[in-house]
Amino acid sequence: MGKTRAVAEIKLFKNARESIDVQPGDVLFREGDAGDLMYALVEGEIELLRDDSVLEDVGPGSIFGEMALIDPSPRSATAKARTAARVVPVDRAHFTYLVQEHPTFALQVMAVMAERLRRANEFVGHSVPGGGTHGSENDGASG
């Protein structure tokens, strides 16, 4: 899917006290893992991978792993440091606090998720024979 910039740069974490420094190649979580944290990327780059293919390169000011705090399903991708990076882990309690105290944070998270969903839909649309979607005008169905 390629390199992307943060849809909305989330600056709440820039001066966070609790952060983790990671080195190139470090894995923060793997596809299929249970998840109870999301991460805010303060510095560096993180690759989101599925089946060893890069879905997205995440840059500073963005978040990743947020679905773990919204949906109990296993992780849908692997997060691996592309460069030295600094991330801020966010658990469910902190996430809930941020949503309640900073309503724009919730909108920023939704914007990130919507952009990723759009990209996934485009990717699926391009990988389906004919590049179409089910139920389109040109699928031969009459009605």
Secondary structure, DSSP 8 states (H G I E B T S, - for coil): --B---SS---TTTT-SS-EEE-TT-EEE-TT----EEEEEEES-EEEEETTEEEEEE-TT-EE-GGGGT--S--SSEEEESSSEEEEEEEHHHHHHHHHH-HHHHHHHHHHHHHHHHHHHHHHHHHSGGG--TT-TTSS---
